[in-house]
Amino acid sequence: MSNQDFYETLGVARSASEDDIKKAYRKLAMKYHPDRNPDNKEAEEKFKQIQKAYDTLSDKEKRTMYDQYGHAAFEQGMGGGAGGFGGGFGGGFGGAQGFDFSDIFSQMFGGATGGGRQPNYQGADLQVGVEITLEEAAKGLKKRINIPTYEECGVCHGSGAKPGTSASTCSTCHGSGTVHIRQAIFQMQQTCPTCHGTGKEIKDPCVKCRGEGRTKTSKTVEVNIPAGIDDGQRIRLSGEGEPGQHGAPAGDLYVNVHVKEHKIFERNGLDLHCELPISFAVAALGGDVEVPTLDGKVKLNIPKETQNGRRMRVKGKGIKSLRSSATGDLYCHVVVETPVNLTDRQKELLEEFESISTGLDRSQTRAKNRF
Protein backbone atom coordinates (compact mmCIF):
# COMPACT_ATOMS: atom_id res chain seq x y z
CA MET A 1 0.00 0.00 0.00
CA SER A 2 1.56 3.32 -1.04
CA ASN A 3 2.04 6.09 1.46
CA GLN A 4 -0.53 8.37 -0.07
CA ASP A 5 -1.17 11.68 1.67
CA PHE A 6 -3.96 11.12 4.21
CA TYR A 7 -5.54 14.49 3.46
CA GLU A 8 -5.65 13.69 -0.24
CA THR A 9 -7.11 10.26 0.54
CA LEU A 10 -10.05 11.87 2.32
CA GLY A 11 -10.21 14.79 -0.11
CA VAL A 12 -9.88 17.50 2.54
CA ALA A 13 -7.52 20.42 3.11
CA ARG A 14 -4.77 20.23 5.74
CA SER A 15 -6.68 22.89 7.68
CA ALA A 16 -9.88 20.81 7.71
CA SER A 17 -11.84 20.68 10.96
CA GLU A 18 -12.72 17.47 12.81
CA ASP A 19 -16.27 17.69 11.45
CA ASP A 20 -14.99 18.12 7.89
CA ILE A 21 -12.78 15.05 8.25
CA LYS A 22 -15.61 12.99 9.73
CA LYS A 23 -18.05 14.01 6.97
CA ALA A 24 -15.54 13.17 4.25
CA TYR A 25 -14.82 9.79 5.85
CA ARG A 26 -18.48 8.86 6.12
CA LYS A 27 -19.13 9.72 2.50
CA LEU A 28 -16.16 7.73 1.20
CA ALA A 29 -16.72 4.79 3.54
CA MET A 30 -20.27 4.44 2.29
CA LYS A 31 -19.04 4.55 -1.31
CA TYR A 32 -16.16 2.08 -1.07
CA HIS A 33 -17.28 -0.30 1.66
CA PRO A 34 -16.73 -3.94 0.52
CA ASP A 35 -20.34 -4.87 1.25
CA ARG A 36 -21.35 -2.38 -1.40
CA ASN A 37 -18.61 -3.50 -3.78
CA PRO A 38 -18.46 -7.32 -3.60
CA ASP A 39 -15.45 -8.94 -5.33
CA ASN A 40 -13.99 -5.52 -6.12
CA LYS A 41 -10.36 -5.60 -4.93
CA GLU A 42 -9.76 -2.01 -5.97
CA ALA A 43 -12.64 -0.76 -3.82
CA GLU A 44 -11.44 -2.94 -0.94
CA GLU A 45 -7.96 -1.43 -1.16
CA LYS A 46 -9.40 2.08 -1.37
CA PHE A 47 -11.51 1.44 1.68
CA LYS A 48 -8.45 0.35 3.67
CA GLN A 49 -6.69 3.56 2.71
CA ILE A 50 -9.70 5.63 3.75
CA GLN A 51 -9.93 3.83 7.09
CA LYS A 52 -6.23 4.26 7.77
CA ALA A 53 -6.34 7.96 6.91
CA TYR A 54 -9.33 8.54 9.14
CA ASP A 55 -7.83 6.61 12.07
CA THR A 56 -4.86 8.96 11.95
CA LEU A 57 -6.51 12.32 11.25
CA SER A 58 -9.39 11.80 13.70
CA ASP A 59 -6.90 11.36 16.58
CA LYS A 60 -5.46 14.70 17.71
CA GLU A 61 -2.09 13.30 18.81
CA LYS A 62 -1.63 11.14 15.70
CA ARG A 63 -2.66 14.03 13.46
CA THR A 64 -0.12 16.35 15.10
CA MET A 65 2.64 13.80 14.61
CA TYR A 66 1.59 13.16 11.03
CA ASP A 67 1.54 16.89 10.26
CA GLN A 68 5.10 17.20 11.62
CA TYR A 69 6.76 14.01 10.40
CA GLY A 70 4.46 12.49 7.80
CA HIS A 71 4.34 8.68 7.48
CA ALA A 72 7.76 8.39 9.11
CA ALA A 73 6.11 9.16 12.46
CA PHE A 74 4.44 5.73 12.42
CA GLU A 75 7.13 3.52 10.98
CA GLN A 76 8.57 2.66 14.39
CA GLY A 77 6.58 1.62 17.43
CA MET A 78 3.32 3.33 16.62
CA GLY A 79 0.76 0.55 17.03
CA GLY A 80 2.86 -2.13 15.31
CA GLY A 81 3.98 -0.29 12.16
CA ALA A 82 2.06 1.30 9.35
CA GLY A 83 -0.31 -1.64 9.19
CA GLY A 84 -1.10 -1.53 12.89
CA PHE A 85 -3.99 0.94 12.98
CA GLY A 86 -7.04 -0.61 14.64
CA GLY A 87 -5.43 -4.07 14.66
CA GLY A 88 -4.50 -4.10 10.94
CA PHE A 89 -6.58 -4.79 7.86
CA GLY A 90 -5.50 -8.34 7.10
CA GLY A 91 -8.39 -10.28 8.60
CA GLY A 92 -10.48 -10.57 5.47
CA PHE A 93 -13.69 -8.73 4.72
CA GLY A 94 -17.20 -9.27 5.77
CA GLY A 95 -16.39 -5.78 6.95
CA ALA A 96 -12.81 -4.81 7.72
CA GLN A 97 -11.38 -6.34 10.88
CA GLY A 98 -12.48 -4.25 13.85
CA PHE A 99 -14.98 -2.40 11.65
CA ASP A 100 -18.68 -2.94 11.18
CA PHE A 101 -20.78 -1.21 8.55
CA SER A 102 -23.36 -0.58 11.27
CA ASP A 103 -20.80 1.77 12.89
CA ILE A 104 -21.31 4.18 10.03
CA PHE A 105 -25.07 4.20 10.60
CA SER A 106 -24.45 4.56 14.33
CA GLN A 107 -22.39 7.70 13.74
CA MET A 108 -24.72 9.14 11.14
CA PHE A 109 -28.07 8.38 12.73
CA GLY A 110 -27.33 8.42 16.44
CA GLY A 111 -26.94 4.73 17.29
CA ALA A 112 -27.43 1.28 15.88
CA THR A 113 -29.55 -1.53 17.21
CA GLY A 114 -26.48 -2.97 18.93
CA GLY A 115 -25.74 -6.66 18.87
CA GLY A 116 -27.52 -8.55 21.62
CA ARG A 117 -29.08 -5.49 23.26
CA GLN A 118 -32.61 -5.88 24.43
CA PRO A 119 -35.11 -3.45 22.89
CA ASN A 120 -36.52 -0.76 25.12
CA TYR A 121 -40.14 -1.65 25.88
CA GLN A 122 -41.03 1.69 27.40
CA GLY A 123 -44.65 1.84 28.44
CA ALA A 124 -47.13 3.52 26.15
CA ASP A 125 -48.32 7.07 26.80
CA LEU A 126 -51.90 7.30 27.99
CA GLN A 127 -54.50 10.01 27.47
CA VAL A 128 -57.48 10.72 29.65
CA GLY A 129 -60.05 13.51 29.58
CA VAL A 130 -61.25 15.50 32.57
CA GLU A 131 -64.16 17.95 32.65
CA ILE A 132 -64.14 20.95 34.97
CA THR A 133 -66.23 24.07 35.49
CA LEU A 134 -65.16 27.59 34.55
CA GLU A 135 -64.90 28.42 38.26
CA GLU A 136 -62.53 25.48 38.77
CA ALA A 137 -60.47 26.53 35.75
CA ALA A 138 -60.15 30.04 37.17
CA LYS A 139 -59.16 28.99 40.69
CA GLY A 140 -57.37 25.70 40.04
CA LEU A 141 -57.95 22.44 41.87
CA LYS A 142 -56.63 18.96 42.59
CA LYS A 143 -58.64 16.23 40.96
CA ARG A 144 -58.41 12.45 41.40
CA ILE A 145 -58.91 10.38 38.27
CA ASN A 146 -58.87 6.66 37.55
CA ILE A 147 -56.69 5.42 34.71
CA PRO A 148 -56.11 1.93 33.26
CA THR A 149 -52.76 0.34 34.03
CA TYR A 150 -51.07 -3.02 34.59
CA GLU A 151 -49.80 -4.88 37.62
CA GLU A 152 -47.65 -7.98 38.08
CA CYS A 153 -49.62 -11.16 37.47
CA GLY A 154 -50.53 -12.72 40.80
CA VAL A 155 -50.39 -16.27 39.41
CA CYS A 156 -47.01 -16.38 37.64
CA HIS A 157 -45.51 -13.42 39.57
CA GLY A 158 -44.35 -11.74 36.39
CA SER A 159 -42.62 -14.67 34.70
CA GLY A 160 -45.38 -15.19 32.15
CA ALA A 161 -44.98 -18.97 32.46
CA LYS A 162 -47.47 -21.38 33.95
CA PRO A 163 -46.66 -22.14 37.62
CA GLY A 164 -44.26 -25.05 37.82
CA THR A 165 -42.72 -24.22 34.44
CA SER A 166 -40.24 -21.59 33.29
CA ALA A 167 -39.29 -19.72 30.16
CA SER A 168 -36.53 -21.13 27.98
CA THR A 169 -33.96 -19.45 25.79
CA CYS A 170 -35.54 -18.35 22.52
CA SER A 171 -34.86 -20.89 19.78
CA THR A 172 -34.88 -18.23 17.06
CA CYS A 173 -32.49 -15.57 18.41
CA HIS A 174 -30.75 -17.79 21.00
CA GLY A 175 -31.40 -15.26 23.74
CA SER A 176 -30.12 -12.10 22.03
CA GLY A 177 -33.59 -10.65 21.44
CA THR A 178 -32.69 -9.65 17.88
CA VAL A 179 -32.25 -11.33 14.52
CA HIS A 180 -30.10 -10.29 11.55
CA ILE A 181 -31.72 -9.76 8.19
CA ARG A 182 -29.80 -9.13 4.99
CA GLN A 183 -31.39 -6.99 2.31
CA ALA A 184 -29.29 -6.38 -0.80
CA ILE A 185 -25.99 -4.92 0.44
CA PHE A 186 -27.27 -4.08 3.93
CA GLN A 187 -27.34 -6.24 7.00
CA MET A 188 -29.83 -5.05 9.59
CA GLN A 189 -31.04 -6.09 12.99
CA GLN A 190 -34.64 -6.25 14.09
CA THR A 191 -36.54 -7.45 17.11
CA CYS A 192 -36.93 -11.22 17.22
CA PRO A 193 -40.44 -12.13 15.98
CA THR A 194 -40.61 -15.17 18.27
CA CYS A 195 -39.77 -13.70 21.67
CA HIS A 196 -40.45 -10.04 20.79
CA GLY A 197 -37.07 -9.00 22.13
CA THR A 198 -37.14 -10.71 25.51
CA GLY A 199 -34.68 -13.45 24.59
CA LYS A 200 -37.01 -15.92 26.29
CA GLU A 201 -39.61 -18.26 24.86
CA ILE A 202 -42.63 -19.29 26.91
CA LYS A 203 -43.97 -22.59 25.64
CA ASP A 204 -46.51 -23.07 28.45
CA PRO A 205 -47.90 -19.59 29.24
CA CYS A 206 -49.74 -18.58 32.38
CA VAL A 207 -53.50 -18.99 31.93
CA LYS A 208 -54.26 -15.70 33.67
CA CYS A 209 -51.91 -13.26 31.94
CA ARG A 210 -51.37 -15.40 28.80
CA GLY A 211 -47.62 -15.02 29.00
CA GLU A 212 -47.44 -11.25 29.48
CA GLY A 213 -46.49 -11.44 33.14
CA ARG A 214 -48.92 -8.64 33.98
CA THR A 215 -52.65 -8.08 34.14
CA LYS A 216 -54.88 -5.10 33.54
CA THR A 217 -56.03 -3.05 36.48
CA SER A 218 -56.60 0.63 37.29
CA LYS A 219 -55.07 3.20 39.58
CA THR A 220 -56.02 6.58 40.98
CA VAL A 221 -53.84 9.56 40.14
CA GLU A 222 -54.12 13.02 41.65
CA VAL A 223 -53.82 15.76 39.05
CA ASN A 224 -52.94 19.32 39.99
CA ILE A 225 -54.94 21.53 37.62
CA PRO A 226 -53.43 25.03 37.76
CA ALA A 227 -55.46 28.21 38.00
CA GLY A 228 -55.98 29.80 34.59
CA ILE A 229 -56.03 26.63 32.50
CA ASP A 230 -58.14 26.89 29.36
CA ASP A 231 -60.36 24.52 27.47
CA GLY A 232 -58.36 22.16 25.22
CA GLN A 233 -55.09 22.44 27.12
CA ARG A 234 -53.46 19.33 28.54
CA ILE A 235 -51.31 18.40 31.51
CA ARG A 236 -48.41 15.93 31.26
CA LEU A 237 -47.67 13.62 34.19
CA SER A 238 -44.28 12.05 33.61
CA GLY A 239 -44.06 8.32 34.30
CA GLU A 240 -47.76 7.90 35.05
CA GLY A 241 -48.59 6.16 31.78
CA GLU A 242 -48.55 2.48 31.00
CA PRO A 243 -45.76 0.60 32.83
CA GLY A 244 -42.87 -0.62 30.69
CA GLN A 245 -42.01 -4.27 30.17
CA HIS A 246 -38.88 -6.04 31.33
CA GLY A 247 -37.79 -3.16 33.57
CA ALA A 248 -38.23 -0.41 30.98
CA PRO A 249 -39.60 2.96 32.17
CA ALA A 250 -43.29 3.81 32.16
CA GLY A 251 -44.86 6.11 29.61
CA ASP A 252 -46.44 9.47 30.38
CA LEU A 253 -50.02 10.38 31.17
CA TYR A 254 -51.63 13.28 29.29
CA VAL A 255 -54.71 14.80 30.89
CA ASN A 256 -56.85 16.67 28.34
CA VAL A 257 -58.86 19.40 30.04
CA HIS A 258 -62.36 20.30 28.92
CA VAL A 259 -64.01 23.34 30.52
CA LYS A 260 -67.80 23.09 30.58
CA GLU A 261 -69.85 25.85 29.01
CA HIS A 262 -70.95 28.45 31.57
CA LYS A 263 -74.52 29.68 31.74
CA ILE A 264 -73.46 33.34 32.15
CA PHE A 265 -69.84 33.90 31.11
CA GLU A 266 -67.89 33.37 27.91
CA ARG A 267 -64.11 33.28 28.07
CA ASN A 268 -61.78 35.02 25.63
CA GLY A 269 -58.20 34.54 26.72
CA LEU A 270 -57.95 36.03 30.20
CA ASP A 271 -61.10 38.10 29.81
CA LEU A 272 -64.68 37.16 30.59
CA HIS A 273 -67.76 38.48 28.80
CA CYS A 274 -71.40 38.45 29.81
CA GLU A 275 -74.70 40.10 28.95
CA LEU A 276 -76.01 42.54 31.56
CA PRO A 277 -79.79 43.00 31.37
CA ILE A 278 -81.07 46.28 32.81
CA SER A 279 -84.46 47.95 32.80
CA PHE A 280 -85.40 50.89 30.60
CA ALA A 281 -85.67 53.10 33.68
CA VAL A 282 -82.12 52.27 34.87
CA ALA A 283 -80.79 52.76 31.37
CA ALA A 284 -82.42 56.18 31.15
CA LEU A 285 -81.92 57.42 34.69
CA GLY A 286 -78.79 55.53 35.73
CA GLY A 287 -78.25 53.59 38.93
CA ASP A 288 -76.34 50.76 40.63
CA VAL A 289 -76.85 47.13 39.65
CA GLU A 290 -75.38 43.90 40.98
CA VAL A 291 -73.15 42.02 38.59
CA PRO A 292 -72.15 38.37 39.12
CA THR A 293 -68.45 37.41 38.92
CA LEU A 294 -66.57 34.18 39.56
CA ASP A 295 -65.81 35.52 43.06
CA GLY A 296 -69.32 36.66 43.98
CA LYS A 297 -71.36 39.74 43.17
CA VAL A 298 -70.08 43.30 42.76
CA LYS A 299 -71.90 46.62 42.28
CA LEU A 300 -71.63 48.37 38.94
CA ASN A 301 -72.76 51.93 38.35
CA ILE A 302 -74.82 52.40 35.21
CA PRO A 303 -74.52 55.97 33.89
CA LYS A 304 -77.72 57.74 32.89
CA GLU A 305 -78.76 57.54 29.24
CA THR A 306 -76.91 54.23 28.73
CA GLN A 307 -77.69 52.73 25.35
CA ASN A 308 -78.32 49.09 24.51
CA GLY A 309 -75.08 47.24 23.64
CA ARG A 310 -72.76 49.46 25.64
CA ARG A 311 -69.73 47.55 27.00
CA MET A 312 -68.70 48.17 30.58
CA ARG A 313 -65.51 46.86 32.19
CA VAL A 314 -65.08 45.43 35.68
CA LYS A 315 -61.32 45.46 36.13
CA GLY A 316 -59.50 42.41 37.51
CA LYS A 317 -62.51 40.09 37.52
CA GLY A 318 -61.39 37.87 34.67
CA ILE A 319 -59.02 34.87 34.66
CA LYS A 320 -55.55 34.77 36.20
CA SER A 321 -52.73 33.99 33.78
CA LEU A 322 -51.02 30.61 33.94
CA ARG A 323 -47.57 32.11 33.35
CA SER A 324 -47.64 35.49 35.09
CA SER A 325 -49.39 37.55 37.73
CA ALA A 326 -51.65 39.19 35.14
CA THR A 327 -55.42 38.92 35.50
CA GLY A 328 -58.05 39.60 32.87
CA ASP A 329 -61.15 41.75 33.13
CA LEU A 330 -64.90 41.17 33.04
CA TYR A 331 -66.77 42.91 30.23
CA CYS A 332 -70.51 43.44 30.69
CA HIS A 333 -72.53 44.03 27.52
CA VAL A 334 -75.63 46.04 28.38
CA VAL A 335 -78.97 44.67 27.21
CA VAL A 336 -81.91 46.99 27.82
CA GLU A 337 -84.66 44.52 28.56
CA THR A 338 -88.22 45.04 27.35
CA PRO A 339 -90.67 44.03 30.11
CA VAL A 340 -93.31 41.39 29.40
CA ASN A 341 -96.63 40.45 31.04
CA LEU A 342 -97.32 44.10 31.92
CA THR A 343 -100.04 45.01 34.43
CA ASP A 344 -102.75 47.50 33.48
CA ARG A 345 -101.08 50.19 35.56
CA GLN A 346 -97.71 49.62 33.90
CA LYS A 347 -99.31 49.83 30.49
CA GLU A 348 -101.07 53.03 31.52
CA LEU A 349 -97.84 54.68 32.65
CA LEU A 350 -95.98 53.64 29.51
CA GLU A 351 -98.77 54.97 27.30
CA GLU A 352 -98.66 58.23 29.20
CA PHE A 353 -94.89 58.41 28.79
CA GLU A 354 -95.23 57.75 25.07
CA SER A 355 -97.83 60.49 24.68
CA ILE A 356 -95.70 63.12 26.37
CA SER A 357 -92.63 61.96 24.38
CA THR A 358 -94.17 62.95 21.06
CA GLY A 359 -92.15 65.74 19.55
CA LEU A 360 -89.07 65.13 21.68
CA ASP A 361 -86.06 67.29 20.92
CA ARG A 362 -83.82 65.77 18.24
CA SER A 363 -81.00 65.54 20.79
CA GLN A 364 -83.12 63.14 22.85
CA THR A 365 -83.58 60.53 20.08
CA ARG A 366 -80.32 60.54 18.15
CA ALA A 367 -80.58 56.94 16.93
CA LYS A 368 -84.13 57.46 15.66
CA ASN A 369 -83.09 60.62 13.81
CA ARG A 370 -80.22 58.74 12.12
CA PHE A 371 -82.65 56.04 11.01
C-alpha positions as CSV (number, residue, x, y, z in Angstrom):
1,M,0.0,0.0,0.0
2,S,1.6,3.3,-1.0
3,N,2.0,6.1,1.5
4,Q,-0.5,8.4,-0.1
5,D,-1.2,11.7,1.7
6,F,-4.0,11.1,4.2
7,Y,-5.5,14.5,3.5
8,E,-5.6,13.7,-0.2
9,T,-7.1,10.3,0.5
10,L,-10.1,11.9,2.3
11,G,-10.2,14.8,-0.1
12,V,-9.9,17.5,2.5
13,A,-7.5,20.4,3.1
14,R,-4.8,20.2,5.7
15,S,-6.7,22.9,7.7
16,A,-9.9,20.8,7.7
17,S,-11.8,20.7,11.0
18,E,-12.7,17.5,12.8
19,D,-16.3,17.7,11.4
20,D,-15.0,18.1,7.9
21,I,-12.8,15.0,8.3
22,K,-15.6,13.0,9.7
23,K,-18.0,14.0,7.0
24,A,-15.5,13.2,4.2
25,Y,-14.8,9.8,5.8
26,R,-18.5,8.9,6.1
27,K,-19.1,9.7,2.5
28,L,-16.2,7.7,1.2
29,A,-16.7,4.8,3.5
30,M,-20.3,4.4,2.3
31,K,-19.0,4.6,-1.3
32,Y,-16.2,2.1,-1.1
33,H,-17.3,-0.3,1.7
34,P,-16.7,-3.9,0.5
35,D,-20.3,-4.9,1.3
36,R,-21.3,-2.4,-1.4
37,N,-18.6,-3.5,-3.8
38,P,-18.5,-7.3,-3.6
39,D,-15.4,-8.9,-5.3
40,N,-14.0,-5.5,-6.1
41,K,-10.4,-5.6,-4.9
42,E,-9.8,-2.0,-6.0
43,A,-12.6,-0.8,-3.8
44,E,-11.4,-2.9,-0.9
45,E,-8.0,-1.4,-1.2
46,K,-9.4,2.1,-1.4
47,F,-11.5,1.4,1.7
48,K,-8.5,0.3,3.7
49,Q,-6.7,3.6,2.7
50,I,-9.7,5.6,3.8
51,Q,-9.9,3.8,7.1
52,K,-6.2,4.3,7.8
53,A,-6.3,8.0,6.9
54,Y,-9.3,8.5,9.1
55,D,-7.8,6.6,12.1
56,T,-4.9,9.0,11.9
57,L,-6.5,12.3,11.2
58,S,-9.4,11.8,13.7
59,D,-6.9,11.4,16.6
60,K,-5.5,14.7,17.7
61,E,-2.1,13.3,18.8
62,K,-1.6,11.1,15.7
63,R,-2.7,14.0,13.5
64,T,-0.1,16.4,15.1
65,M,2.6,13.8,14.6
66,Y,1.6,13.2,11.0
67,D,1.5,16.9,10.3
68,Q,5.1,17.2,11.6
69,Y,6.8,14.0,10.4
70,G,4.5,12.5,7.8
71,H,4.3,8.7,7.5
72,A,7.8,8.4,9.1
73,A,6.1,9.2,12.5
74,F,4.4,5.7,12.4
75,E,7.1,3.5,11.0
76,Q,8.6,2.7,14.4
77,G,6.6,1.6,17.4
78,M,3.3,3.3,16.6
79,G,0.8,0.5,17.0
80,G,2.9,-2.1,15.3
81,G,4.0,-0.3,12.2
82,A,2.1,1.3,9.4
83,G,-0.3,-1.6,9.2
84,G,-1.1,-1.5,12.9
85,F,-4.0,0.9,13.0
86,G,-7.0,-0.6,14.6
87,G,-5.4,-4.1,14.7
88,G,-4.5,-4.1,10.9
89,F,-6.6,-4.8,7.9
90,G,-5.5,-8.3,7.1
91,G,-8.4,-10.3,8.6
92,G,-10.5,-10.6,5.5
93,F,-13.7,-8.7,4.7
94,G,-17.2,-9.3,5.8
95,G,-16.4,-5.8,7.0
96,A,-12.8,-4.8,7.7
97,Q,-11.4,-6.3,10.9
98,G,-12.5,-4.2,13.8
99,F,-15.0,-2.4,11.7
100,D,-18.7,-2.9,11.2
101,F,-20.8,-1.2,8.5
102,S,-23.4,-0.6,11.3
103,D,-20.8,1.8,12.9
104,I,-21.3,4.2,10.0
105,F,-25.1,4.2,10.6
106,S,-24.4,4.6,14.3
107,Q,-22.4,7.7,13.7
108,M,-24.7,9.1,11.1
109,F,-28.1,8.4,12.7
110,G,-27.3,8.4,16.4
111,G,-26.9,4.7,17.3
112,A,-27.4,1.3,15.9
113,T,-29.6,-1.5,17.2
114,G,-26.5,-3.0,18.9
115,G,-25.7,-6.7,18.9
116,G,-27.5,-8.6,21.6
117,R,-29.1,-5.5,23.3
118,Q,-32.6,-5.9,24.4
119,P,-35.1,-3.4,22.9
120,N,-36.5,-0.8,25.1
121,Y,-40.1,-1.7,25.9
122,Q,-41.0,1.7,27.4
123,G,-44.6,1.8,28.4
124,A,-47.1,3.5,26.2
125,D,-48.3,7.1,26.8
126,L,-51.9,7.3,28.0
127,Q,-54.5,10.0,27.5
128,V,-57.5,10.7,29.6
129,G,-60.1,13.5,29.6
130,V,-61.2,15.5,32.6
131,E,-64.2,17.9,32.6
132,I,-64.1,20.9,35.0
133,T,-66.2,24.1,35.5
134,L,-65.2,27.6,34.6
135,E,-64.9,28.4,38.3
136,E,-62.5,25.5,38.8
137,A,-60.5,26.5,35.7
138,A,-60.2,30.0,37.2
139,K,-59.2,29.0,40.7
140,G,-57.4,25.7,40.0
141,L,-57.9,22.4,41.9
142,K,-56.6,19.0,42.6
143,K,-58.6,16.2,41.0
144,R,-58.4,12.5,41.4
145,I,-58.9,10.4,38.3
146,N,-58.9,6.7,37.6
147,I,-56.7,5.4,34.7
148,P,-56.1,1.9,33.3
149,T,-52.8,0.3,34.0
150,Y,-51.1,-3.0,34.6
151,E,-49.8,-4.9,37.6
152,E,-47.6,-8.0,38.1
153,C,-49.6,-11.2,37.5
154,G,-50.5,-12.7,40.8
155,V,-50.4,-16.3,39.4
156,C,-47.0,-16.4,37.6
157,H,-45.5,-13.4,39.6
158,G,-44.3,-11.7,36.4
159,S,-42.6,-14.7,34.7
160,G,-45.4,-15.2,32.1
161,A,-45.0,-19.0,32.5
162,K,-47.5,-21.4,33.9
163,P,-46.7,-22.1,37.6
164,G,-44.3,-25.1,37.8
165,T,-42.7,-24.2,34.4
166,S,-40.2,-21.6,33.3
167,A,-39.3,-19.7,30.2
168,S,-36.5,-21.1,28.0
169,T,-34.0,-19.5,25.8
170,C,-35.5,-18.3,22.5
171,S,-34.9,-20.9,19.8
172,T,-34.9,-18.2,17.1
173,C,-32.5,-15.6,18.4
174,H,-30.7,-17.8,21.0
175,G,-31.4,-15.3,23.7
176,S,-30.1,-12.1,22.0
177,G,-33.6,-10.6,21.4
178,T,-32.7,-9.6,17.9
179,V,-32.3,-11.3,14.5
180,H,-30.1,-10.3,11.5
181,I,-31.7,-9.8,8.2
182,R,-29.8,-9.1,5.0
183,Q,-31.4,-7.0,2.3
184,A,-29.3,-6.4,-0.8
185,I,-26.0,-4.9,0.4
186,F,-27.3,-4.1,3.9
187,Q,-27.3,-6.2,7.0
188,M,-29.8,-5.0,9.6
189,Q,-31.0,-6.1,13.0
190,Q,-34.6,-6.2,14.1
191,T,-36.5,-7.4,17.1
192,C,-36.9,-11.2,17.2
193,P,-40.4,-12.1,16.0
194,T,-40.6,-15.2,18.3
195,C,-39.8,-13.7,21.7
196,H,-40.5,-10.0,20.8
197,G,-37.1,-9.0,22.1
198,T,-37.1,-10.7,25.5
199,G,-34.7,-13.5,24.6
200,K,-37.0,-15.9,26.3
201,E,-39.6,-18.3,24.9
202,I,-42.6,-19.3,26.9
203,K,-44.0,-22.6,25.6
204,D,-46.5,-23.1,28.4
205,P,-47.9,-19.6,29.2
206,C,-49.7,-18.6,32.4
207,V,-53.5,-19.0,31.9
208,K,-54.3,-15.7,33.7
209,C,-51.9,-13.3,31.9
210,R,-51.4,-15.4,28.8
211,G,-47.6,-15.0,29.0
212,E,-47.4,-11.2,29.5
213,G,-46.5,-11.4,33.1
214,R,-48.9,-8.6,34.0
215,T,-52.6,-8.1,34.1
216,K,-54.9,-5.1,33.5
217,T,-56.0,-3.0,36.5
218,S,-56.6,0.6,37.3
219,K,-55.1,3.2,39.6
220,T,-56.0,6.6,41.0
221,V,-53.8,9.6,40.1
222,E,-54.1,13.0,41.7
223,V,-53.8,15.8,39.0
224,N,-52.9,19.3,40.0
225,I,-54.9,21.5,37.6
226,P,-53.4,25.0,37.8
227,A,-55.5,28.2,38.0
228,G,-56.0,29.8,34.6
229,I,-56.0,26.6,32.5
230,D,-58.1,26.9,29.4
231,D,-60.4,24.5,27.5
232,G,-58.4,22.2,25.2
233,Q,-55.1,22.4,27.1
234,R,-53.5,19.3,28.5
235,I,-51.3,18.4,31.5
236,R,-48.4,15.9,31.3
237,L,-47.7,13.6,34.2
238,S,-44.3,12.0,33.6
239,G,-44.1,8.3,34.3
240,E,-47.8,7.9,35.1
241,G,-48.6,6.2,31.8
242,E,-48.6,2.5,31.0
243,P,-45.8,0.6,32.8
244,G,-42.9,-0.6,30.7
245,Q,-42.0,-4.3,30.2
246,H,-38.9,-6.0,31.3
247,G,-37.8,-3.2,33.6
248,A,-38.2,-0.4,31.0
249,P,-39.6,3.0,32.2
250,A,-43.3,3.8,32.2
251,G,-44.9,6.1,29.6
252,D,-46.4,9.5,30.4
253,L,-50.0,10.4,31.2
254,Y,-51.6,13.3,29.3
255,V,-54.7,14.8,30.9
256,N,-56.9,16.7,28.3
257,V,-58.9,19.4,30.0
258,H,-62.4,20.3,28.9
259,V,-64.0,23.3,30.5
260,K,-67.8,23.1,30.6
261,E,-69.9,25.9,29.0
262,H,-70.9,28.4,31.6
263,K,-74.5,29.7,31.7
264,I,-73.5,33.3,32.2
265,F,-69.8,33.9,31.1
266,E,-67.9,33.4,27.9
267,R,-64.1,33.3,28.1
268,N,-61.8,35.0,25.6
269,G,-58.2,34.5,26.7
270,L,-57.9,36.0,30.2
271,D,-61.1,38.1,29.8
272,L,-64.7,37.2,30.6
273,H,-67.8,38.5,28.8
274,C,-71.4,38.5,29.8
275,E,-74.7,40.1,29.0
276,L,-76.0,42.5,31.6
277,P,-79.8,43.0,31.4
278,I,-81.1,46.3,32.8
279,S,-84.5,48.0,32.8
280,F,-85.4,50.9,30.6
281,A,-85.7,53.1,33.7
282,V,-82.1,52.3,34.9
283,A,-80.8,52.8,31.4
284,A,-82.4,56.2,31.1
285,L,-81.9,57.4,34.7
286,G,-78.8,55.5,35.7
287,G,-78.3,53.6,38.9
288,D,-76.3,50.8,40.6
289,V,-76.9,47.1,39.6
290,E,-75.4,43.9,41.0
291,V,-73.2,42.0,38.6
292,P,-72.1,38.4,39.1
293,T,-68.5,37.4,38.9
294,L,-66.6,34.2,39.6
295,D,-65.8,35.5,43.1
296,G,-69.3,36.7,44.0
297,K,-71.4,39.7,43.2
298,V,-70.1,43.3,42.8
299,K,-71.9,46.6,42.3
300,L,-71.6,48.4,38.9
301,N,-72.8,51.9,38.4
302,I,-74.8,52.4,35.2
303,P,-74.5,56.0,33.9
304,K,-77.7,57.7,32.9
305,E,-78.8,57.5,29.2
306,T,-76.9,54.2,28.7
307,Q,-77.7,52.7,25.4
308,N,-78.3,49.1,24.5
309,G,-75.1,47.2,23.6
310,R,-72.8,49.5,25.6
311,R,-69.7,47.5,27.0
312,M,-68.7,48.2,30.6
313,R,-65.5,46.9,32.2
314,V,-65.1,45.4,35.7
315,K,-61.3,45.5,36.1
316,G,-59.5,42.4,37.5
317,K,-62.5,40.1,37.5
318,G,-61.4,37.9,34.7
319,I,-59.0,34.9,34.7
320,K,-55.6,34.8,36.2
321,S,-52.7,34.0,33.8
322,L,-51.0,30.6,33.9
323,R,-47.6,32.1,33.4
324,S,-47.6,35.5,35.1
325,S,-49.4,37.6,37.7
326,A,-51.6,39.2,35.1
327,T,-55.4,38.9,35.5
328,G,-58.0,39.6,32.9
329,D,-61.2,41.8,33.1
330,L,-64.9,41.2,33.0
331,Y,-66.8,42.9,30.2
332,C,-70.5,43.4,30.7
333,H,-72.5,44.0,27.5
334,V,-75.6,46.0,28.4
335,V,-79.0,44.7,27.2
336,V,-81.9,47.0,27.8
337,E,-84.7,44.5,28.6
338,T,-88.2,45.0,27.4
339,P,-90.7,44.0,30.1
340,V,-93.3,41.4,29.4
341,N,-96.6,40.4,31.0
342,L,-97.3,44.1,31.9
343,T,-100.0,45.0,34.4
344,D,-102.7,47.5,33.5
345,R,-101.1,50.2,35.6
346,Q,-97.7,49.6,33.9
347,K,-99.3,49.8,30.5
348,E,-101.1,53.0,31.5
349,L,-97.8,54.7,32.7
350,L,-96.0,53.6,29.5
351,E,-98.8,55.0,27.3
352,E,-98.7,58.2,29.2
353,F,-94.9,58.4,28.8
354,E,-95.2,57.7,25.1
355,S,-97.8,60.5,24.7
356,I,-95.7,63.1,26.4
357,S,-92.6,62.0,24.4
358,T,-94.2,62.9,21.1
359,G,-92.2,65.7,19.5
360,L,-89.1,65.1,21.7
361,D,-86.1,67.3,20.9
362,R,-83.8,65.8,18.2
363,S,-81.0,65.5,20.8
364,Q,-83.1,63.1,22.9
365,T,-83.6,60.5,20.1
366,R,-80.3,60.5,18.1
367,A,-80.6,56.9,16.9
368,K,-84.1,57.5,15.7
369,N,-83.1,60.6,13.8
370,R,-80.2,58.7,12.1
371,F,-82.6,56.0,11.0
